[in-house]
Structures are given as C-alpha cells and as structure tokens.
C-alpha cells in the first residue's frame, strides 16, 4: 500500500430478529462490491427478505452453499445425498464428505426446506414447493 494512502475501515453492526448483535469490519480497501455483498448478507441474517440461492452461495459456510446448490440446481427433482454431494463439488470445485452432506440434508429436512422419502435402504430428498426459509432459519 502506498505511504500516502491511509488504511480505511468500514464497520457494520446490526441485530438479527432474535436480538443477537453482529459486527462485521473491513480493514483495508473498501469497494462497492464488498459493501454490497455484506448488505445482502445482513438483509438475510436480519430476517427481512427470504434467502435466495445466490445469497446463500456467497457464504463461506459449506452448509449455506450446499443449501444454495440444492435450491438452485436440484429444486425440480428427487435427489440422493450422493447427487447433492456431486452438485456441490461441481458448483464450488471443492470436496465435501458424504457424511457431512447427509448431516446437512437432515438439518434441511428439520428446518422444513426438504422432504425426505425412505424406500427400503434408499433415501431421497425433494425441495419443498414453497419459498425457501430465511438464512437465519437455515443456520445449523
């Protein structure tokens, strides 16, 4: 960084719909894109609009990104944990253990995002037809 340019700091504090205070700070170069992404995340965490797959997809958390992948790519079909794993790894070029995917799918069922069907030893999932829940309700 050039000597004559002072580091900049952007601090964002907000309360979610459960009264929990969150604080996010950017130290260094601040761009409209960074601030825009933070504001999108704040909107979702504060419980204002419904979470969208694109907002979930920018999260650093694998749980959120798996939910994003399922909502955007597997919404119109039945799928298995292996299908969700493959879709995640294709979307994010990142490995995720099948056991982690299975755990997250159970959590998404518990939160009302997915329906689960067992046929013998086979388990399949389907995205519920209603709007996906807010990001806050998806938190593990």
Residue pairs with C-beta under 8 A, 6 or more apart in sequence:
1 7
7 27
7 28
8 26
8 27
8 28
8 29
8 30
9 25
9 26
9 27
10 25
10 26
10 30
10 35
11 23
11 24
11 25
11 26
12 23
12 24
12 25
12 38
12 39
12 42
13 21
13 22
13 23
13 24
14 21
14 22
14 42
14 45
14 46
15 21
15 22
15 46
16 22
16 45
16 46
16 47
16 136
17 46
17 47
17 136
18 136
22 42
22 45
24 38
24 42
26 34
26 35
26 38
37 58
40 55
40 58
41 55
41 58
41 59
41 135
43 49
43 55
44 51
44 52
44 55
44 56
44 134
44 135
44 136
45 135
45 136
46 136
47 134
47 136
49 134
50 131
50 132
50 133
50 134
51 132
51 133
51 134
51 135
51 138
52 132
53 67
53 68
53 69
53 71
53 72
53 132
54 68
54 72
55 68
55 135
56 64
56 65
56 67
56 68
56 71
56 135
56 138
57 64
57 65
57 68
57 69
57 72
57 91
59 65
59 68
59 135
62 88
62 94
62 96
62 100
62 104
63 104
63 107
63 138
63 139
63 140
64 135
64 138
65 88
65 91
65 92
66 84
66 88
66 96
66 101
66 104
67 104
67 108
67 113
67 132
67 138
68 91
69 84
69 87
69 88
69 91
69 92
70 79
70 84
70 87
70 108
70 113
70 114
70 125
70 127
71 113
71 127
71 132
73 87
73 91
74 83
74 84
74 87
74 127
75 127
77 126
78 117
78 124
78 125
78 126
79 87
79 124
79 125
79 126
80 122
80 123
80 124
80 125
81 98
81 101
81 102
81 105
81 123
81 125
82 98
84 101
84 105
84 125
85 96
85 98
85 101
88 94
88 96
88 101
89 95
89 96
104 140
105 114
105 116
105 125
106 116
107 138
107 140
108 114
108 125
108 138
109 115
109 116
109 125
111 133
111 137
111 138
112 128
112 133
112 137
113 127
113 128
113 132
113 133
113 138
114 125
114 126
114 127
114 128
115 125
115 126
115 127
115 128
116 123
116 124
116 125
117 123
117 124
117 125
117 126
132 138
